[in-house]
Amino acid sequence: MVTRMNLILNVLDTTFEKESWYAPFKHAIEGITAEQAIWKPAGEATKSIWENVNHLMYYKERLTANLEGREWTQNLDGDETFHYTKPIDDDQEWNKIVVRTERAHNSLRESLSKTSEEKLDQDSFEKKLLDIFLHDAYHTGQIIQIRKMQGSWPSHR
């Protein structure tokens, strides 16, 4: 039986790692270097890949903390979330961020899988979740566009 929560978890997984109608986040950042992650086109007001990753990671970590009843003390406004971690040209640091985003996804998925169907109805929680997932897909598209601009997006995708 397909439950509402199963559908929500499927959307979460699709935006993160399951190939569907669009490339998921995990594929969008796969195989890039720190130099590519911090790159920005000249004269553009575009965020870097790393900044977009910061932004998405922040909201997943905050949501998970809230679901688990943990205090969240790193309250940032939307613009500040792009600078959640410091982008630097260091592959080892970039790889830590990649691992951290996967951990954030897995923690959120685990917390959501323990969430009751009743919780989905409280304070429009289900709508908020779907908005977050659409937000992830939007920024994943931006990451892919940046990769296309820098020539690092595989032509087979």
C-alpha positions as CSV (number, residue, x, y, z in Angstrom):
1,M,0.0,0.0,0.0
2,V,1.3,3.4,-1.0
3,T,1.1,5.8,1.9
4,R,1.4,9.6,1.8
5,M,4.7,9.2,3.6
6,N,6.0,6.7,1.1
7,L,5.2,9.2,-1.7
8,I,7.0,12.0,0.2
9,L,10.0,9.8,0.7
10,N,10.0,8.9,-3.0
11,V,10.0,12.6,-3.9
12,L,12.8,13.2,-1.5
13,D,14.8,10.4,-3.0
14,T,14.1,11.5,-6.5
15,T,15.3,15.0,-5.9
16,F,18.5,13.6,-4.2
17,E,19.6,10.5,-5.9
18,K,17.0,8.6,-8.0
19,E,17.1,9.4,-11.7
20,S,13.7,10.5,-12.9
21,W,12.5,13.2,-15.3
22,Y,15.5,15.3,-14.3
23,A,19.0,14.7,-12.9
24,P,19.0,14.4,-9.1
25,F,21.2,16.5,-6.8
26,K,23.7,13.7,-6.2
27,H,24.4,13.3,-9.9
28,A,24.6,17.1,-10.4
29,I,27.6,17.3,-8.0
30,E,29.2,14.0,-8.9
31,G,32.8,14.1,-9.9
32,I,33.4,17.8,-9.6
33,T,36.5,19.4,-8.0
34,A,36.6,22.1,-5.5
35,E,37.8,24.5,-8.2
36,Q,34.7,23.7,-10.2
37,A,32.5,24.0,-7.1
38,I,33.7,27.5,-6.3
39,W,33.7,28.7,-9.9
40,K,31.3,31.6,-10.9
41,P,30.8,33.1,-14.4
42,A,32.4,36.5,-14.8
43,G,30.1,39.5,-14.3
44,E,27.2,37.3,-13.3
45,A,25.2,37.4,-10.0
46,T,25.2,33.6,-10.0
47,K,26.0,31.6,-6.9
48,S,28.7,29.0,-7.2
49,I,27.9,25.3,-7.0
50,W,29.4,25.2,-3.5
51,E,27.1,28.1,-2.4
52,N,24.0,26.3,-3.8
53,V,25.1,23.1,-1.9
54,N,25.5,25.1,1.3
55,H,22.0,26.5,0.8
56,L,20.3,23.1,0.3
57,M,22.4,21.5,3.1
58,Y,21.4,24.2,5.6
59,Y,17.7,23.6,5.1
60,K,17.9,19.8,5.3
61,E,20.0,20.0,8.5
62,R,17.7,22.5,10.1
63,L,14.5,20.5,9.1
64,T,16.1,17.3,10.6
65,A,17.0,19.1,13.8
66,N,13.4,20.4,14.1
67,L,11.9,16.9,13.4
68,E,14.2,15.4,16.0
69,G,13.3,18.1,18.6
70,R,16.9,19.3,18.7
71,E,17.6,23.0,19.3
72,W,18.8,24.8,16.2
73,T,21.0,27.7,17.0
74,Q,22.4,28.6,13.5
75,N,19.5,30.7,12.4
76,L,20.4,32.2,9.1
77,D,18.4,34.2,6.6
78,G,18.1,32.9,3.0
79,D,21.1,34.8,1.7
80,E,23.3,33.8,4.6
81,T,22.6,30.1,3.9
82,F,24.7,30.3,0.7
83,H,27.7,31.0,3.0
84,Y,26.9,28.3,5.5
85,T,30.4,26.8,5.0
86,K,33.4,28.6,3.4
87,P,34.0,27.7,-0.2
88,I,37.7,27.1,-0.8
89,D,39.8,25.6,-3.6
90,D,40.5,22.5,-1.6
91,D,39.3,19.1,-2.9
92,Q,39.5,17.5,0.5
93,E,37.2,20.2,2.0
94,W,34.8,20.0,-0.9
95,N,34.6,16.2,-0.5
96,K,33.7,16.7,3.2
97,I,30.8,18.9,2.0
98,V,29.7,16.3,-0.4
99,V,29.7,13.7,2.3
100,R,27.9,16.1,4.7
101,T,25.1,16.7,2.1
102,E,24.6,12.9,1.8
103,R,24.5,12.6,5.6
104,A,22.0,15.5,5.8
105,H,19.8,13.7,3.2
106,N,20.0,10.3,5.0
107,S,19.3,11.9,8.4
108,L,16.3,13.8,7.0
109,R,15.0,10.6,5.3
110,E,15.4,8.6,8.5
111,S,13.6,11.3,10.5
112,L,10.8,11.6,8.0
113,S,10.3,7.8,7.9
114,K,9.6,7.9,11.6
115,T,7.1,10.8,11.2
116,S,3.4,10.0,11.6
117,E,0.8,10.6,8.9
118,E,-0.9,12.9,11.5
119,K,2.1,15.1,11.6
120,L,1.8,15.7,7.8
121,D,-1.5,17.5,8.5
122,Q,-0.2,19.7,11.2
123,D,0.7,23.3,10.2
124,S,0.7,22.4,6.5
125,F,3.8,20.2,7.1
126,E,3.3,18.1,4.0
127,K,3.0,21.2,1.8
128,K,6.2,22.6,3.5
129,L,8.1,19.4,2.7
130,L,7.0,19.4,-0.9
131,D,8.0,23.0,-1.2
132,I,11.5,22.1,0.1
133,F,11.8,19.3,-2.4
134,L,10.8,21.5,-5.3
135,H,13.3,24.0,-4.0
136,D,16.0,21.3,-4.1
137,A,15.1,20.5,-7.7
138,Y,15.3,24.2,-8.6
139,H,18.8,24.6,-7.2
140,T,19.9,21.3,-8.7
141,G,19.0,22.8,-12.0
142,Q,21.1,25.8,-11.3
143,I,24.0,23.6,-10.4
144,I,23.7,21.7,-13.7
145,Q,23.5,25.0,-15.6
146,I,26.7,26.2,-13.9
147,R,28.3,22.9,-14.9
148,K,27.2,23.4,-18.5
149,M,28.6,26.9,-18.5
150,Q,32.0,25.7,-17.3
151,G,32.0,22.7,-19.6
152,S,32.0,20.1,-16.8
153,W,28.6,18.6,-17.3
154,P,28.9,15.2,-19.0
155,S,27.4,15.2,-22.5
156,H,25.7,11.9,-22.0
157,R,23.3,13.3,-19.4
